[in-house]
Amino acid sequence: MSLGSYAGATDTGHKRRRNEDSYVVAPPLFAVADGMGGAQAGEVASKLAAGALEGVDPGSLSGPDRVTSLIQEANRRVYERASADPTMSGMGTTMTVALLEGAEVTIGHVGDSRAYLVRDGELKQLTDDHSLVNELLKSGKLSPEEAETHPQRSVITRALGTDPDVDVDAFTIETHAGDLFLLCSDGLTSMVDDEEILELLEHNRDDLKGAAKSLLAAANRGGGEDNITVITFAIAAEGGDTATMPVVGREDDTLHGIPAVTADTLSIPAETVENVLELEPDSPEAQAAVRRGPSSPTARARLVLTMLALLAAAAVLLVWGLVR
């Protein structure tokens, strides 16, 4: 199995002034963090946690050990900043991470941001919310209907940054071709039910950028009471359509807000990208590609103008020769 297409998007929603969510799209690593705290502390916490996933040497670790180590490092950075800066005291963040390694996806999780799997037309929640309402639900003190409207449904029981160490739920999923994974903050799941999430993902399965945007729109239609962040990525069969090009330009496929464009944005078929990259420089195919010359409208226009200029010059020389 290999990584197929992917997309990420975030929105402030209708009720919040700032976006305290952060997310990471750095294949094969994906993550969502939903910050909490007064002033700008929640925003700082989520960005610190997301930044901890960059440039950390995992050594020989893989699977749950690697993901747990990354989240522990994120926890350390948030906790140290909160301890050193009184204005950030009490800040924290959720974090849900997905790491694709071979035919497996490892999920690491703290808080109530979620990971889902769409397989064979069904949506399955992979993570267990670390929240007060979920604890009451599991103990039988709340019904599912009561949990949906409980006034403390946003209270979480586990977060990064509140203690020197944090318990991380980490587990591995064996992937199938066609699997679709979703990571999201509770700004989506508190506004959109599972049935609609599945419908939107299945309807936009061939356009994950469209899927991400449609999920944000659905959450805002439902009230947009919180920041909304979603990441979707698909599993392709080995040798499938996996080409993506990290070029500058698009605001919703980002790494901490840094725009990126994939091959589909440029209207370049992924198989074309792969085939061109695989050509040997001196092969007949490569030489044929060179002989075909420029294919863009701008390049063709330049070629036509050049030919016309040469023809004009030849005509001038011919006339000059006759006159002589």
Buried (B, 14 or more C-beta within 10 A) or exposed (E): BBBBBBBBBBBBBBEBEEBBBBBBBBEBBBBBBBBBBEEBBBBBBBBBBBBBBEEEEEEEEBBBBBBBBBBBBBBBBBBEBBEEEEEBEEBBBBBBBBBBBEBBBBBBBBBBBBBBBBBEEEBEBBBEBBBBBBBBBEEEEBEEEEBEEBEEBBEBEBBBBBEEEBEBBBBBBEBEBBBBBBBBBBBBBBBBEEEBBBBBBEEBBEBBBBBBBBBBBBBBEBEBBBBBBBBBBBBBEEEBBBBBBEEEEBEBBBBBEEEBBBBBBEEBEBEEBBEEEEBEEEEEEEEEBEEEEEEEEEEEEEEEEEEEEEEEEEEEEEEEEEEE
